[in-house]
Amino acid sequence: VIVSAIGASSPYLVMDSSGNATLTWVGNGVIYASTKTLTGTWSTPTSLSNSGASAPRLGIDDAGNVIAAWVRAGNIESSTKLFG
């Protein structure tokens, strides 16, 4: 299944204990995210950052809350709670 085909790189995936997945990647210098439930399909990608971002990472807690972090302009930036 192709989630993004436009210059995508640096994919990063986490999955909660229920099998729900969250994926981030870099597309043309912007961090994108998409989610998929265990039995569902990938959501429409959402942009998380401004341009010039790289190195996305995801964290997930025991309740399934997901937060993304990335590097942009020499700073570490993060999202508010993405999913969960």
N, CA, C and O atoms as a GROMACS GRO file, in nm:
protein
  336
    1VAL      N    1   0.085  -0.118   0.000
    1VAL     CA    2   0.000   0.000   0.000
    1VAL      C    3   0.089   0.123   0.000
    1VAL      O    4   0.179   0.134   0.083
    2ILE      N    5   0.065   0.214  -0.091
    2ILE     CA    6   0.142   0.339  -0.097
    2ILE      C    7   0.067   0.446  -0.020
    2ILE      O    8  -0.047   0.479  -0.052
    3VAL      N    9   0.132   0.500   0.084
    3VAL     CA   10   0.074   0.609   0.163
    3VAL      C   11   0.112   0.743   0.101
    3VAL      O   12   0.030   0.834   0.094
    4SER      N   13   0.237   0.754   0.057
    4SER     CA   14   0.286   0.877  -0.006
    4SER      C   15   0.390   0.840  -0.110
    4SER      O   16   0.478   0.758  -0.083
    5ALA      N   17   0.381   0.899  -0.226
    5ALA     CA   18   0.477   0.869  -0.332
    5ALA      C   19   0.552   0.992  -0.380
    5ALA      O   20   0.618   0.985  -0.484
    6ILE      N   21   0.544   1.102  -0.310
    6ILE     CA   22   0.605   1.227  -0.356
    6ILE      C   23   0.733   1.253  -0.277
    6ILE      O   24   0.729   1.317  -0.173
    7GLY      N   25   0.844   1.204  -0.326
    7GLY     CA   26   0.973   1.231  -0.263
    7GLY      C   27   0.981   1.191  -0.118
    7GLY      O   28   1.045   1.261  -0.039
    8ALA      N   29   0.918   1.083  -0.079
    8ALA     CA   30   0.913   1.042   0.062
    8ALA      C   31   1.046   0.980   0.106
    8ALA      O   32   1.112   0.910   0.030
    9SER      N   33   1.084   1.009   0.232
    9SER     CA   34   1.204   0.949   0.293
    9SER      C   35   1.186   0.945   0.444
    9SER      O   36   1.090   1.001   0.498
   10SER      N   37   1.277   0.880   0.511
   10SER     CA   38   1.283   0.875   0.657
   10SER      C   39   1.153   0.828   0.722
   10SER      O   40   1.104   0.894   0.813
   11PRO      N   41   1.097   0.715   0.679
   11PRO     CA   42   0.975   0.668   0.744
   11PRO      C   43   1.000   0.624   0.887
   11PRO      O   44   1.108   0.574   0.919
   12TYR      N   45   0.901   0.643   0.974
   12TYR     CA   46   0.910   0.601   1.114
   12TYR      C   47   0.770   0.557   1.157
   12TYR      O   48   0.673   0.630   1.137
   13LEU      N   49   0.760   0.438   1.214
   13LEU     CA   50   0.630   0.377   1.245
   13LEU      C   51   0.625   0.332   1.390
   13LEU      O   52   0.722   0.277   1.443
   14VAL      N   53   0.511   0.357   1.455
   14VAL     CA   54   0.484   0.298   1.587
   14VAL      C   55   0.347   0.231   1.581
   14VAL      O   56   0.260   0.269   1.503
   15MET      N   57   0.331   0.130   1.666
   15MET     CA   58   0.204   0.057   1.674
   15MET      C   59   0.168   0.040   1.819
   15MET      O   60   0.252   0.004   1.902
   16ASP      N   61   0.040   0.066   1.852
   16ASP     CA   62  -0.004   0.048   1.991
   16ASP      C   63  -0.041  -0.098   2.017
   16ASP      O   64  -0.038  -0.181   1.926
   17SER      N   65  -0.077  -0.127   2.140
   17SER     CA   66  -0.107  -0.265   2.179
   17SER      C   67  -0.233  -0.320   2.113
   17SER      O   68  -0.256  -0.441   2.116
   18SER      N   69  -0.315  -0.232   2.054
   18SER     CA   70  -0.436  -0.277   1.984
   18SER      C   71  -0.413  -0.297   1.834
   18SER      O   72  -0.505  -0.338   1.763
   19GLY      N   73  -0.293  -0.269   1.787
   19GLY     CA   74  -0.261  -0.287   1.647
   19GLY      C   75  -0.284  -0.165   1.561
   19GLY      O   76  -0.276  -0.174   1.438
   20ASN      N   77  -0.312  -0.050   1.622
   20ASN     CA   78  -0.327   0.076   1.548
   20ASN      C   79  -0.188   0.132   1.519
   20ASN      O   80  -0.103   0.136   1.608
   21ALA      N   81  -0.166   0.176   1.396
   21ALA     CA   82  -0.034   0.223   1.355
   21ALA      C   83  -0.036   0.371   1.324
   21ALA      O   84  -0.136   0.425   1.276
   22THR      N   85   0.077   0.438   1.352
   22THR     CA   86   0.100   0.576   1.312
   22THR      C   87   0.233   0.580   1.240
   22THR      O   88   0.332   0.526   1.288
   23LEU      N   89   0.234   0.644   1.124
   23LEU     CA   90   0.352   0.652   1.039
   23LEU      C   91   0.384   0.798   1.014
   23LEU      O   92   0.294   0.878   0.987
   24THR      N   93   0.513   0.835   1.023
   24THR     CA   94   0.559   0.967   0.981
   24THR      C   95   0.666   0.949   0.875
   24THR      O   96   0.729   0.844   0.866
   25TRP      N   97   0.684   1.053   0.794
   25TRP     CA   98   0.789   1.053   0.692
   25TRP      C   99   0.815   1.197   0.651
   25TRP      O  100   0.739   1.288   0.687
   26VAL      N  101   0.922   1.216   0.576
   26VAL     CA  102   0.957   1.347   0.522
   26VAL      C  103   0.920   1.347   0.375
   26VAL      O  104   0.956   1.254   0.301
   27GLY      N  105   0.850   1.449   0.332
   27GLY     CA  106   0.817   1.469   0.190
   27GLY      C  107   0.849   1.612   0.152
   27GLY      O  108   0.782   1.705   0.196
   28ASN      N  109   0.952   1.629   0.070
   28ASN     CA  110   0.993   1.764   0.028
   28ASN      C  111   1.018   1.857   0.146
   28ASN      O  112   0.980   1.974   0.142
   29GLY      N  113   1.082   1.805   0.250
   29GLY     CA  114   1.120   1.886   0.365
   29GLY      C  115   1.010   1.912   0.466
   29GLY      O  116   1.030   1.991   0.560
   30VAL      N  117   0.895   1.848   0.450
   30VAL     CA  118   0.782   1.863   0.545
   30VAL      C  119   0.756   1.727   0.609
   30VAL      O  120   0.761   1.625   0.541
   31ILE      N  121   0.727   1.726   0.739
   31ILE     CA  122   0.693   1.603   0.809
   31ILE      C  123   0.544   1.576   0.792
   31ILE      O  124   0.461   1.664   0.815
   32TYR      N  125   0.511   1.456   0.751
   32TYR     CA  126   0.372   1.412   0.734
   32TYR      C  127   0.344   1.295   0.827
   32TYR      O  128   0.435   1.225   0.869
   33ALA      N  129   0.217   1.276   0.860
   33ALA     CA  130   0.174   1.163   0.943
   33ALA      C  131   0.045   1.104   0.887
   33ALA      O  132  -0.037   1.174   0.827
   34SER      N  133   0.029   0.975   0.908
   34SER     CA  134  -0.092   0.904   0.870
   34SER      C  135  -0.114   0.794   0.972
   34SER      O  136  -0.019   0.743   1.031
   35THR      N  137  -0.239   0.757   0.993
   35THR     CA  138  -0.271   0.651   1.088
   35THR      C  139  -0.352   0.541   1.021
   35THR      O  140  -0.414   0.562   0.916
   36LYS      N  141  -0.350   0.425   1.084
   36LYS     CA  142  -0.426   0.311   1.034
   36LYS      C  143  -0.472   0.228   1.153
   36LYS      O  144  -0.390   0.188   1.236
   37THR      N  145  -0.601   0.202   1.161
   37THR     CA  146  -0.649   0.111   1.264
   37THR      C  147  -0.614  -0.032   1.222
   37THR      O  148  -0.580  -0.056   1.106
   38LEU      N  149  -0.624  -0.124   1.313
   38LEU     CA  150  -0.589  -0.263   1.286
   38LEU      C  151  -0.659  -0.316   1.162
   38LEU      O  152  -0.596  -0.383   1.080
   39THR      N  153  -0.787  -0.286   1.146
   39THR     CA  154  -0.863  -0.340   1.033
   39THR      C  155  -0.898  -0.235   0.928
   39THR      O  156  -0.971  -0.264   0.833
   40GLY      N  157  -0.847  -0.113   0.943
   40GLY     CA  158  -0.884  -0.004   0.852
   40GLY      C  159  -0.781   0.021   0.745
   40GLY      O  160  -0.694  -0.062   0.718
   41THR      N  161  -0.791   0.138   0.684
   41THR     CA  162  -0.696   0.181   0.582
   41THR      C  163  -0.622   0.304   0.634
   41THR      O  164  -0.662   0.364   0.734
   42TRP      N  165  -0.515   0.342   0.566
   42TRP     CA  166  -0.438   0.459   0.606
   42TRP      C  167  -0.520   0.586   0.589
   42TRP      O  168  -0.590   0.603   0.489
   43SER      N  169  -0.509   0.676   0.687
   43SER     CA  170  -0.579   0.804   0.679
   43SER      C  171  -0.509   0.895   0.577
   43SER      O  172  -0.396   0.869   0.536
   44THR      N  173  -0.578   1.000   0.538
   44THR     CA  174  -0.519   1.101   0.451
   44THR      C  175  -0.401   1.163   0.525
   44THR      O  176  -0.415   1.201   0.642
   45PRO      N  177  -0.285   1.174   0.462
   45PRO     CA  178  -0.169   1.233   0.530
   45PRO      C  179  -0.195   1.375   0.578
   45PRO      O  180  -0.262   1.454   0.512
   46THR      N  181  -0.140   1.406   0.695
   46THR     CA  182  -0.150   1.537   0.757
   46THR      C  183  -0.010   1.595   0.768
   46THR      O  184   0.081   1.525   0.813
   47SER      N  185   0.010   1.720   0.729
   47SER     CA  186   0.141   1.783   0.746
   47SER      C  187   0.154   1.829   0.891
   47SER      O  188   0.061   1.886   0.949
   48LEU      N  189   0.271   1.805   0.948
   48LEU     CA  190   0.296   1.841   1.088
   48LEU      C  191   0.391   1.959   1.103
   48LEU      O  192   0.386   2.030   1.203
   49SER      N  193   0.476   1.981   1.003
   49SER     CA  194   0.581   2.081   1.018
   49SER      C  195   0.579   2.181   0.903
   49SER      O  196   0.508   2.164   0.804
   50ASN      N  197   0.657   2.285   0.920
   50ASN     CA  198   0.689   2.375   0.809
   50ASN      C  199   0.802   2.311   0.729
   50ASN      O  200   0.855   2.206   0.768
   51SER      N  201   0.840   2.372   0.619
   51SER     CA  202   0.946   2.315   0.536
   51SER      C  203   1.081   2.322   0.607
   51SER      O  204   1.100   2.399   0.700
   52GLY      N  205   1.173   2.239   0.560
   52GLY     CA  206   1.306   2.233   0.618
   52GLY      C  207   1.319   2.134   0.732
   52GLY      O  208   1.418   2.137   0.804
   53ALA      N  209   1.221   2.047   0.751
   53ALA     CA  210   1.221   1.951   0.863
   53ALA      C  211   1.285   1.819   0.820
   53ALA      O  212   1.288   1.784   0.702
   54SER      N  213   1.335   1.745   0.919
   54SER     CA  214   1.396   1.614   0.894
   54SER      C  215   1.389   1.530   1.020
   54SER      O  216   1.349   1.576   1.126
   55ALA      N  217   1.429   1.405   1.006
   55ALA     CA  218   1.447   1.311   1.117
   55ALA      C  219   1.323   1.294   1.206
   55ALA      O  220   1.333   1.312   1.327
   56PRO      N  221   1.207   1.261   1.148
   56PRO     CA  222   1.089   1.242   1.234
   56PRO      C  223   1.103   1.120   1.324
   56PRO      O  224   1.160   1.018   1.285
   57ARG      N  225   1.050   1.131   1.444
   57ARG     CA  226   1.043   1.021   1.540
   57ARG      C  227   0.907   1.027   1.608
   57ARG      O  228   0.846   1.133   1.619
   58LEU      N  229   0.860   0.912   1.652
   58LEU     CA  230   0.732   0.903   1.721
   58LEU      C  231   0.751   0.841   1.858
   58LEU      O  232   0.836   0.754   1.876
   59GLY      N  233   0.671   0.885   1.952
   59GLY     CA  234   0.664   0.824   2.084
   59GLY      C  235   0.520   0.784   2.111
   59GLY      O  236   0.427   0.851   2.065
   60ILE      N  237   0.503   0.677   2.184
   60ILE     CA  238   0.367   0.631   2.216
   60ILE      C  239   0.365   0.586   2.361
   60ILE      O  240   0.456   0.517   2.407
   61ASP      N  241   0.260   0.626   2.434
   61ASP     CA  242   0.249   0.585   2.573
   61ASP      C  243   0.156   0.464   2.587
   61ASP      O  244   0.102   0.415   2.488
   62ASP      N  245   0.139   0.416   2.708
   62ASP     CA  246   0.057   0.297   2.734
   62ASP      C  247  -0.089   0.315   2.696
   62ASP      O  248  -0.159   0.217   2.672
   63ALA      N  249  -0.136   0.440   2.690
   63ALA     CA  250  -0.275   0.466   2.653
   63ALA      C  251  -0.294   0.480   2.502
   63ALA      O  252  -0.406   0.500   2.456
   64GLY      N  253  -0.184   0.471   2.425
   64GLY     CA  254  -0.193   0.482   2.281
   64GLY      C  255  -0.182   0.624   2.228
   64GLY      O  256  -0.208   0.647   2.110
   65ASN      N  257  -0.145   0.719   2.313
   65ASN     CA  258  -0.126   0.858   2.269
   65ASN      C  259   0.007   0.869   2.196
   65ASN      O  260   0.110   0.823   2.246
   66VAL      N  261   0.005   0.930   2.078
   66VAL     CA  262   0.124   0.941   1.994
   66VAL      C  263   0.165   1.088   1.982
   66VAL      O  264   0.081   1.175   1.961
   67ILE      N  265   0.295   1.114   1.997
   67ILE     CA  266   0.352   1.247   1.978
   67ILE      C  267   0.469   1.234   1.881
   67ILE      O  268   0.548   1.140   1.890
   68ALA      N  269   0.480   1.328   1.789
   68ALA     CA  270   0.589   1.329   1.691
   68ALA      C  271   0.689   1.438   1.728
   68ALA      O  272   0.653   1.542   1.783
   69ALA      N  273   0.816   1.412   1.696
   69ALA     CA  274   0.922   1.511   1.712
   69ALA      C  275   1.010   1.506   1.588
   69ALA      O  276   1.020   1.401   1.523
   70TRP      N  277   1.073   1.618   1.554
   70TRP     CA  278   1.158   1.625   1.436
   70TRP      C  279   1.255   1.741   1.454
   70TRP      O  280   1.244   1.818   1.549
   71VAL      N  281   1.350   1.753   1.362
   71VAL     CA  282   1.450   1.860   1.363
   71VAL      C  283   1.416   1.957   1.250
   71VAL      O  284   1.387   1.916   1.138
   72ARG      N  285   1.421   2.087   1.283
   72ARG     CA  286   1.403   2.190   1.181
   72ARG      C  287   1.484   2.312   1.221
   72ARG      O  288   1.470   2.363   1.333
   73ALA      N  289   1.568   2.360   1.132
   73ALA     CA  290   1.651   2.478   1.154
   73ALA      C  291   1.735   2.465   1.281
   73ALA      O  292   1.753   2.562   1.355
   74GLY      N  293   1.787   2.346   1.306
   74GLY     CA  294   1.873   2.322   1.422
   74GLY      C  295   1.800   2.311   1.554
   74GLY      O  296   1.863   2.302   1.659
   75ASN      N  297   1.668   2.310   1.552
   75ASN     CA  298   1.586   2.298   1.672
   75ASN      C  299   1.506   2.168   1.670
   75ASN      O  300   1.475   2.116   1.562
   76ILE      N  301   1.474   2.117   1.786
   76ILE     CA  302   1.383   2.004   1.796
   76ILE      C  303   1.244   2.059   1.816
   76ILE      O  304   1.218   2.136   1.909
   77GLU      N  305   1.153   2.020   1.727
   77GLU     CA  306   1.014   2.062   1.735
   77GLU      C  307   0.928   1.939   1.759
   77GLU      O  308   0.970   1.827   1.730
   78SER      N  309   0.808   1.961   1.810
   78SER     CA  310   0.719   1.846   1.834
   78SER      C  311   0.574   1.886   1.812
   78SER      O  312   0.538   2.004   1.812
   79SER      N  313   0.494   1.784   1.793
   79SER     CA  314   0.351   1.803   1.779
   79SER      C  315   0.286   1.797   1.916
   79SER      O  316   0.347   1.752   2.013
   80THR      N  317   0.163   1.841   1.923
   80THR     CA  318   0.082   1.808   2.039
   80THR      C  319   0.040   1.663   2.018
   80THR      O  320   0.080   1.600   1.920
   81LYS      N  321  -0.039   1.611   2.105
   81LYS     CA  322  -0.083   1.471   2.090
   81LYS      C  323  -0.146   1.454   1.952
   81LYS      O  324  -0.241   1.524   1.917
   82LEU      N  325  -0.093   1.360   1.875
   82LEU     CA  326  -0.144   1.335   1.741
   82LEU      C  327  -0.269   1.248   1.742
   82LEU      O  328  -0.375   1.286   1.691
   83PHE      N  329  -0.255   1.134   1.800
   83PHE     CA  330  -0.360   1.034   1.793
   83PHE      C  331  -0.367   0.961   1.925
   83PHE      O  332  -0.271   0.960   2.002
   84GLY      N  333  -0.481   0.901   1.952
   84GLY     CA  334  -0.496   0.826   2.075
   84GLY      C  335  -0.603   0.884   2.162
   84GLY      O  336  -0.630   0.832   2.270
   0.00000   0.00000   0.00000
